[in-house]
Amino acid sequence: MANTVVGVYDSYAQAQQAMNALLACGFSRDEVQLSSASDRTTAGQGKITTDEQSSGSGIGNFFRNLFGMDDDPTDRDVYSEAVRRGSCVLTVNADSAEGADKAVDVMNQFNPVDIDDRSSYWKNQGWSGYDESAPMFTDSDIENERNSYQATRSSKSSDMTSQSTSGQETRIPVVEEQLKVGKRAVQRGGVRVYSRVTEKPVQESVELRQEHVKVERHPVDQPATEADIAAFKEGSVELRETGEEAVVSKSARVVEEVVVGKEVTQQTENINDTVRRTDVEVEQLGATSGASTTARSTDYAGTTGMSDDSDFRTHWQNAYGQSGGRYEDYDSAYRYGSTMAGSERYKNYRWEDAEPEMRREWESNHPESTWDKVKDAVRYGAERVTGRRQ
């Protein structure tokens, strides 16, 4: 159980999507189990018998196997009851604490049920624990209960919104933005290489030899010799002409290579941005109409009588306008000085005495803004309230 994560979903589709996401993140099918009352099955155990369907005992056995017989039965009773009431329970048996944290991140993306809040609602309705003999909820039962639960939550939310200071709590959320920088692949251009065949005329010279037979007749008048008499018979002499002609052939040779490739370089890019945060300051007020503690946001936008900031803007233009900044960077400093000067803590103050404490509070609540930068704005805001402008 040390690395087991359990999530409850009112919709089977949500539970299925969460399970698919877990499998896509690297969890094996043996590590992920989905229990649903819609088909009366539990992952890895097969079909529940007819007797188990009517009483829900198969679901109870599943969670007893999951949580163990010797563990506190509270958890297994709650999850068994959730399935009996029509919800789906998705469990992940991670092999490490890091794997369990990863499973929690994935499962939270699909709107799991706040099982603690849901079980508290059941207890307010009289539920005291899981009963294996209790029948499974019908579709009508499931719809009626969830409508009643949502109505209760809406009523609770309305009550919290309308709370006053008469002994009840007022919750002020502290909201802080976080900067997350990722990266994505983009097309930066490239090169396309074409291969084409071109032709060009070439000229070569070759010497060709030709033979020709030449026949000449010369008149002769001389006595015949014995050789001539021996040749005095029929015969023939044959001479053939030969010649040379040009023979053309082509051969292909590799004369150049074009190599196309990619090289990878790394560069570090600094991302400069701003994130916002809601800072809350608590001030003790005097007992004019009963002592109370009031929480205020340190943006000081609600300072009484300060809705018109034209006087502040005029001072900013004269004191800071040439520095190239924005009035919005100093607005909270003006209002901070006005608020502090109007409080009981700094009543009849001297600037030299009050400045160290104001500086400490300002730098604590505004680490992004140095006191030396806004000191004149704070002092002007304070002197506007007290009428001590120099």
Protein Blocks (a to p, Z undefined) as FASTA:
>chain_A
ZZcccdddfbfklmmmmmmmmmmnopafklpccddfklopaehkapadfklmmnommmmm
mmmmmnopkbcfklmmmmmmmmmnopacdddddfbfklmmmmmmmmmmnopadfklmmmm
mmmnopabdcfkbccddfklmmmmmmmmmmmmmmmmmmmmmpcfeopacddddddddddd
ddddddebdcddddddddddddddddddddddddddddddddddfklmmmmccddddddd
dddddddddddddfbdcddddddddddddddddddddddddddddffnopadddddfklm
mgghilpmklmmmmmmmmmmmnopafklmmmmmmmmmmmmmpmklgoiafklmmmmmmmm
mmmmmmmbcfklmmmmmmmmmmmmnopaZZ
